[in-house]
């Protein structure tokens, strides 16, 4: 929303999008001009790219664009998929959190589409959503960060159809909310309400591939194909809420202590051999055996940030056909020279990371164009960073696909819920006073919501091999029974590293010892049995006033007045404090952060992405030294430039966009 105390900042891509909208508005196009199969383009359709890269069909109908929008203070059009708080949305009236936001549009279906099953998908709606098609309520959902879908075959007709979405963002701390806060400021950001990811339709055969589960190591990929049968009724496609119920059953059976032997299964029916399910990869055909397709390439090409090779796969099941991909890679904790190390493909690997909040100056949760993810990734890789810690937010799948194909490791946070307490969660821990996590979040309903969302998040992102590390709790926010949470997560995913407590309030069980260190000289923890990770540090500030959201207030941990001093200070931090700790056992660091966000001006990039405060020549040599120190002389420790040369190759191989 506009505010005279803040500066409106647009990315270059956002400016271009706004100009396109103004051009179409000048042509006096009405809202009723809707997309049809014969006329597949609207005046403006942002994010008109396939939103699910790992389960891709040819049928795709994007419903982004101009919708009618109503709230207490608004009766206007909104540009979907941008939240109404964002500049790109076009909404100017204030929002009342907890009110109902009403979205409406028409869409047209041909007889060819209606003769198949019609699935309506939402990438994410914040926070609670009710979906109505032609006056029929078809589904509800209450997770702000996860996708949901519904079979609307029985609700639609040939010709024009009406779609209504009622959304409510009450900012309830009972549910995952991340860094949203009504009274934004400091480390808290403007909320994101309503639709904020792509809305789309696909048509599928009566029996179709509903989901995939892809397990990989350094030798092969095992793909479980889950089918939805012919007896499908409206609403039978699983929503995030449905999956949360299954997750709740699993977590409750385990008592959240991981004691149950029952594995959480994917939705859908496991494919049997009689359905002629098979895959084609690199010219070879692989049949399903006992519901699983095993692909073991003759020549193993392992994935790494320096060489992010992807294998393309086409999966056939009766009349249905989908495209997917996988990468071969293996994660282990191994001991080298008496020190526990995080290993990628059998060798110690230094995960040189940046904290990534995933906020953009003009679209907030949603960048103006999907290509901005690629730009962020490649700009950070050019500096030598090989990892992004996605901080208490789940992104559209485009982000994870870009990390897969471009070679960027992701440390993925769970999205927190529960009440944050500045004194208990921040002040006391910095003075060494750290409470017991079983009393941090005492409300049973809130605990249940977190458990459900955690497992649903793992399920949703499981197939993206760029994700190498899960973070369960951050700095005690909503933390409870961290040991139990660790065991439940490990029950479902043993292939990745899991950090149970990033920052403080550590308990007995975690793959790593994970520290946040601000205002002090860096140090290692005292747990010699676990790899050492500094999962937040730095946060140095150089504020470019012309490209800053808040011209008056500055938020960060050490302030520099010139860009040159900032670069010098950053290099000194790594040379004097990070590099010496690598030989002592440091395995990963997460510097705060990729970009400025609202009041925070401690980013490598400005909030509008127009200025980089650090250039490749300023820092790439530091990154190379980190790899050399952790695995001296091993081939690949100097591979920072190799990945840049090959950045386009995975994109071509994966045949996306």
N, C-alpha and C positions, 0 to 999 in steps of 0.2 A: 504494500500500500504506500501511497505517497505520503511523505512527511517532510516538512520544511527543514527539519534538523538534520536530515540525511541526504546524501547525494545519490541520485538515480544513475546507476551504472549499467551499461549494456556491453555485452561482448560484441565483437565485430559481427559474429553470426546472428546475434539477437537483433542488431541494427538492421541487417539485411532482411531478416524475417519480418520485422515491423514494416519496413519499406514495401515488401511484397503485399502485406495485408492492406496497407494504405492504397496501393495500386488497385487491388480488387474492390475495395470499398468505393473508390472513385468511379468504378464501373457500375455501381448501384446494384450489385448482385444480392439477391434476397436470401434469407435463411433457407427457403424451401428448395433451393438448388442442391439436391443431395446426390451422393455417389450412387451409381448403378454399375452393374457388370459391364454394360455397353459403353458407359462414359466413366472411366475409372479414375478420373482426376477431378478434384475440386479446385476452386480458386487457390486455396491454401490448405495443404494437408501436412502439418508438421510430423516429423517422425514416421514418415511413410516408408518404413523398412520393416522387414519381417521381425517380429519381436521375440521369437523363440528359436534361436539359432541351432539348438541341439535336438529339435524335433520339428523339422521344417517340411511343410507341404506346399504344393503349388497353389492351393486355394487359400487366398488371403485377401480380406476386404478390410481396409483400414477405416475406422470411424472417427479418427482424429479430425480436428478442424473446428469450425464455428458451431457451437451449440447455443441454445437459449439457456439463460442462467437467471435464477431468482433466489434472493435471500431477503432478509429484513430491509437492507439498505440498497439492494441492487435489483434492477430489472433491465437486463442487457444481454449482450452476447459474450461468450467466453471462448477463448482459444484453447481447446483441449489438445495436448495433455498437460497444460500448465495450470498450477494451482492458483486459486483466485487471489492469494496474497502476492503473487509474482507480477512483475512488470509486464511480462510477455502475455499474461492472461487477458489483458485489456480491461479487467475489472477495476473500478476506481472507488467504489463504496466500501466502507468499513465492514468487517465481519464481526458477528457476535459468536464467540465460541460456545458451542452447544446448540446453536440454531440449526435448522434443516436447510441445507443447500440443495436446490432443485435444478437438475440438468435435463434438457429435453432436446431431442432431434428426431428426424425421420431417416429411414434407410430403405432402400429398394432391393428386393430380391427377385431374381428371375425364376421361372419354373424349373430350370436346370438345377439351381441351388436348392430350392425347396424340396425337390425329389430326393435329396440326400439328407443326412442328419446335419443340423445347423447348430454350431457351437459358438456361443458368445463369450469372449474373453476380456478380462480387465487385468492390466498389469499390476495396478495397485490403486486403491481408493482409501483416503485417510478421513476418518478412521472407520466409521460404521456406514455400511451401504445397504440400500434396498433397491433392487433392480426390477423394473416393471416393463413388460413387452406387450404392446397392444392391450393394455389394461389388466394384464395377468401378472401377478407377482411371481417371479421365477426364482429368485434367490436373495439371500442376505449374507453379509460378510462383515467381520468385525476386526480384521487385522489390517493395519495401515500400510504394511510393508510387503505383503506377499500377494501373488497373483491368485485369481479365482476364475472359474469358468462354469458355464451352465448350458445344458442342452435345451435349446429353445424351439426345437422342431415343431412341437405341438402348439406353440404360441404364435408362430409366424405364418404369413400367407404370401402368395405371389403378389408383387406390386409393392405399394408403400406400407411401411410398418412404423410404429411409434416406439421410441425407446425413452424411458424415464429412469433417471438415477437420482435417488434422494440420499444425500450424504450428510453425516454429522461428525464434526471433529470437536469433541468435548474436552480434549486434552486431558483425559482421565489418566491418572497415574496407575490405574489398575491394569492398563494394557501397555504394550510397548509404545514408547513415544519419543525415544532418542533425545535430541537436543532441542525439541520444540518447547517454546515457552511463550505464554501470552505477553508477559512483561520481559521481552527480549533484552539482551545486553550482556556484555562480557563474553563468557563462554556459552551463553544460551542464545538461540537464534530464532528468527521469525518462524512461526508454525507453517505447516503445509497442510491444507485442507482439501477435501474432495478428490476428484480425479487428478492423478499426477503421473500416470503412465498410460501407455497406448491402450485404446479400446479397439477391439477387432473381432471379426467374424471369420470362421472357416467352415467349410463343408467337408464331411467325412462319410465313408461308406457305412453301412449298417453295422458291420464289424470293423473296428479300426484300432490302430495302435494308440493307446491312451497315454502311456508313459514308458520311459526307459530307465534302467538303472545300470550304470557303467562303472565297473570296477577295473582298475588298471594296476599294473606294476611295471617292472622294467622288461617284461617278457611278452605279455599278452593283455588283451582286454576281454573281459567277460561281460556280455550285454544281456540283461534280462528284459524281455519284451512283454509288456503288460497290455492286454487287449480288453476292449469294452465290447460286450456281445450285442446280439441283435435285439434283445428285449430291453431296450433302453427307454426310459421314461423321462420327461422333462425334469431337470434337477438332478439326474443321476450322475452327471459328471461331478467329480469331487471338488468342492470349494476348499479354500484355506480353512474355513471353519470346520468342514467335515474332517479334514485331515487332522485338525487340532483335536477333535474328539478321539480319533484313533490314537493320536499321540498321548492324550490324557489317559486313555485306557492302559497304554503301555507303561507310562510313567507311574501310574497308580499301582499297577501290578508289581512294579519294581520297588514301590515305596520310595521312589526317587533315590534309592541307594544302589541301583544297578543289580539287585539280587535276583531279578527274574531272568529266566532263560529264554523267555519269549522275545523273538526278534520283531522289530517293527517292520511290517511289509509295506511295499508300495501299493497304491490303489490299483484297482483293475484285476483282471484275471491273467495269471501267468500263461504265456503261450505254450501250447503243447505241439508236439511234432506233427500231428495230423492236420494242422492248419497250414502246412507248407510255409512256415516262417523261415526266412533265410536272409543273409546279408551279403552284400558285394563290397569288397574292399580291395583297392589296387588291382582290379581285374580278376580277383579270385572270389569264388562263392563259398559261403560258410553256412551250413545248415544248423538249425536250432536242435539241441539235444537236451531233453529234460527241461525244456523251457528256457534254455540259455544258449546264446551264441558265443563261442570262444574264437577270437581272432588272434592268431599268433603269427605276426608277419615274419617272413623268412629273414629279412634284413631289419634288425632292430634299430630304429632311429629315435633316440631318447630326447624327450623334451627338456629344455632348460631355458632360462631367460636369454642366454647367449645364442641358443639355437632352438626356437620354439616350433618344432615340427608337429604338424597335425595330420592324422590319418582320416581321410574322408570315407564315410560309409553310407550305403543306401540299404535300407531295411524294407523287405517286402513281407506282407502278411495278407494273403488273399487279394482283395481289390485295393488294399491300402499300400501306400509307399511313402516313406519319410527319409529325409536326409539327416545325418548326424555326423559327428566326428569324435575322435578321442586322441589323447596323447599318452605315450608311454613314459612313465616316470615313477621313481620309487623314493619314498621318504623313510628315513630310519634315524634312530639315535644310536650312535656308535662311539666307542672310546678310541681316541687317537692321542698317543703320548700321555696317557693317564688323564685325559680331559674328555668329558662327555660333550659330543658335538652333534649338532643338527646336520644331517647328511642328505644330499640330493644325489640320487643315482650312484650311491655307494661312496661318495667322497664328501668331506666336510665342505660346507658351503656357507658363506657369510651372507645373511639376509639383510641387505642394506636398504632400510625401509623409510618411508615417509608416512606420516599420519594423513589420511585422506578423508575429509569430512563429507565430500560429495555435495557441496553447496555451490550454486552459481548465482552471480549477481542479478541476472535478469529472470531466470527461471526457478530459482531457489533449489528445490529437490531435482529439477529436470533441466538439463542443458538445452539451449536453444536448438541445437542439432545434435544427433548422435555422434557425429565426427569429433565433437569436443572431447569425448572420452579418449579417442585415439590421440588427439593432440596432447592432452595432459600426460598420457602414458609415454609417448615418444619424447616429450620434453624432459620428463624425469629420467628416462633411460639415457638420454644424451648427457645428463649430468653424472651417470654411472649408478643411479639407484635401480635396484632390481625388484623391489617389493613395495606394495602399497598396503597399509593397514586400513581397511575400510571400516571407519569408526562409527559404531552404533547406528548403522544404516544399511539397508539392503537395496542394492541398485537394480535398475532394469537389466535383463540378461545381456543386453548389448555390451555393457561394461565388462562383464566377465568373459564374454566371447572375445572382445578386443584384447583383454589380458591373456587369454589362451593363445591367440594367433600372433600377438606381437611380443610375447614373452615377458610378462610381468607377474611375479608371484603376488598372491593376495593373502593377507592375514585378515580373516573375516570375523568381525565382532557380531555377537548377538545384540539385538536391540533391547535396551534396558527398560524395565518398568519399575514401579515402586517410588516412594518419596525420596528425593535427594535432600540431604541435610548437610549444609556447608560446613558446620563445625565438626560433626561426626565423620563425614566422608572426605573432607579435605584438610581442615586445620589440624585436627588431632593426629591423623596419620603422618603429616609432615613433621610432627614433633615426636613421632614414634609411638603414639598412643593408638593402638589398633584393636577394635572390639571384636566380638565374636559374631561370625556371620549368621548364626541361627537366629539372632534377634534383630538383625538389620531390616528384614522384611518379614513381618510376623503375620500378615493377613493371608489366610489360606487361599482365598480367591485370587489374589495377586500372584501368589506362588504358582498356582495352577495355570494361570494365563502365561506366565513366563515359561514354564515347562513345555506347554503346548507349542508356543511360538518357537522355542529353541529347536525342538525336533523337526517341526515343519520347515524351518529355515535350512537345516541340514539336508533334509529331503529335497527341497527345492533346488539347492545349489550343488548337490552332490556330484553331478557329472562334470563340473568344470574343474579340470585338472590344474588350472592356475591356482586354485585355492589349496594351500598347503598347511593351513594353520587356523584353528578356530579359537576365538576368545569368548569365554562364557560370561564372566563378570568383569566390569571395568571399575576400578577404584571403589568397590563396595556399593555401587549404585544398585539398589534393589537386591543385594546379595543375600543368599540364604543357602545353607547346606551345599557349599561348593563341592565338597567331596562327592556327594550324591549326584550332583549335576554332571560332574566329570565322568562318573561311572556310566550314567545313562547315555551320555553322548558317545562314549567309547563303545558302548554296546552296539551302537548303530554305525559308527565309523572309526575303525582302527587304523585306517590308511593314512591319516593326517596327524600332525601334532595338535595337541589341545592344551591351551593355557586357561586354567580354571579361574585364576584371579590375577588379572593384569593390574599392576600398581601396588596394591597392598591387601591386607586382610587374607594373606595366604593361609592355606590349610595343608592337609597332609598329602593330598593327591593332585598331581598336575604333571604334565610332561616336562615342564620347564619351571625355572624360577624366574619370575617376571617382575621387574622393578620399574617404577616411574621416578625419575630424578630431575627435579627442577631446583634451581637456586643453590645447588651444591655441586661439588666436584663429583664426577661419575665414579662409581665403585661397583664391585660385584657382590652378589649375595653370598650367604655362608653355606648354601646347600651344594656340596660337591658332587652329589649323586644325580643332579639334573643339569642340563644345559642352561647357560646363563643368557637371559634376554633383558635388555633395557628397552621396554616396550613404549616408553615415552620419555623424551628429554628435549632440551634445546628451547624452541619457541622464541628465538631471537627476532627482534622487530627492526625492520626498516620501513618507514611509512612514506609512501608516495602519495602526497595529499590529493593530487588530481585524480588518482585512481583508487581512492579510499571511500568506503561507504559512510563512515562516521568521521567527519572532518575535525570534530572537537575532541572526542575521547580516543585514547589509544590503549589497546590491551595486548599484553605479551609479557615476556619474562626477562628480557634484557634489551634495552633500546639503543639503537644506533642512529645517528643523524645523517649519515651519508651512505650511499650504496657501497662505496669502496670500503668503508669501515665495517659494514655488515659482512661483506665477503671475507675480509680479513679475520673478523671475529669467528665466523663459521669455520674457516679453515683451521684456526687455532684450536677451536673446540675439538675437532676431529683429530688433529695432529697431537695435541697435548693430552687428551683424555680418552678418546675412543681407541685409537691405534694401539696404545700400550696395553689396553685391556684384552685385545684379541688373543694375544699369545697366552694370556692368563686364563682364558676360558670363555670370553664373550663370543656369542654365536650370532646375535642379531641386535640391531638397534632400530628404533623408530623415531626419527626426528620430526618434530612438530613445526611445519606441516606443509602440504602441497601448495595451498593458496590461502590468501587472506579470506576471512569470512566475517562479514559485517564489522563488529568492533575489533575483532582480532586482526592485527596486521603483522602476524608472524609467519606469513607464507613465503614460499619461494616465488610464487606468482602473485600478482595483484588479483583482487577479487574478480575484476572484469577480464582476466586472462590476457590483458594487452601488454603487460610488462613482466619480464622475468628478471628478478633481482640478482640471479646468479646465472652465469653463462657456462657452457660446457668447459671452456678453457680455464674457468675458475676452480673447477672442482673434480673433474673426471679422474685426475691422477690420484686423488684421495681414495676414490672408490676402487681403483685398481689395486692400491696398496692393501685394502681390506681383504680382498680375495687372496692376494699373494701371502699375506700373513697367516691366514687360516689354513691354507693348503699349499705350502711353498713348492714351487716348481711344477705343480700339476697342470697338465694341459687344460685350458678352460679358465684358469684363474686370471688370464689376461684377455678374456673374450668380450670385453665391453664393446669394442668396435664391430666385432663380427655380427652381433645381433642387429646393429643399425644397418649393416649392409644387406641383411636378409629380412628386414622388417616387412617388405612387401611380399616376400615369397609365401609365407603362411596364408596371407590374405588371398592370394591367387589360388593356392592349393585348396583352401576351404570353400572357395567359390561362393562367398557371401556378398550380399549387397551388389 
